[in-house]
Amino acid sequence: KMKVLLVFDFDHTIVDENSDTWIVKCAPGSMLPDEIKNSYQKGHWTEYMGRVFRYLGDNGIREEEMKKCMTTIPFTAGMKDLLDFIGKHKVIFDCIIISDSNAVFIDWILEAANVCPLFDEVFTNPAGFDDCGYLTVQNHHAHDCTKCPINLCKRKVLEGFLENHLKPRVKYSKTIYIGDGGNDLCPVRCLKKSDVIMPRHGYILEKMISKLSQNLVPVEASVVVWSSGTEILDYLELLIKG
């Protein structure tokens, strides 16, 4: 059985914000103290968010308040229409998320929008509440890719899924990767000629792909730029008809 695999990033792709920075709205005065803000080290975002969550917990911010905050995050324009369209055509599309957010935030947001059943798998950093009611987060996996953050190489996740996904009788005619960020470059470089990369217009992934082409090392897959979920929907409609 031939299907199309849709791979989504989450922050600034499905939702129009960074879910990890959105939670700061829960902090006293909706701000973090400088010692936490200045503690981030490149490639170590998950550890940084651990300190943010600890600060929120120390200030009495618990699950209910965090969930209420996270479920107000806006979806990207046209994205809910796109997800509705995918839901109506699940016989054609398998759908996964690969995100550097965390499992708790993504679950809350997808559940509030009633779109959980659309996604066959979500690959992100594991998270949960400890006995004291503090949110904790762990690295998604260990890897040896020097181009990616220490906690997550999206290419390793995507290649692992394509090799070992749970539907052995399903073959993918193409993979369509929809994202925006610098950590989406590594996975899209493993895509084939028949695949499609959809970088969000004006975001870093589009700029990085453009730079590769200028340096004569273009990506193999086709590139289709998008600004709203409606444009992705239009592309998928054409694909189905074609």
Secondary structure, 3 states (H helix, E strand, C coil): CEEEEEEECCECCCECCCHHHHHHHHCHHHCCCHHHHCCCCCCCHHHHHHHHHHHHHHCCCCHHHHHHHHCCCCECCCHHHHHHHHHHCCCCEEEEEEEEEEHHHHHHHHHHCCCHHHCCEEEEECEEECCCCCEEECCCCCCCCCCCCCCCCHHHHHHHHHHHCCCCCCEEEEEEEEECCHHHHHHHCCCCCCCEEEEECCCHHHHHHHHHHHCCCCCCCEECCECCHHHHHHHHHHHHHC
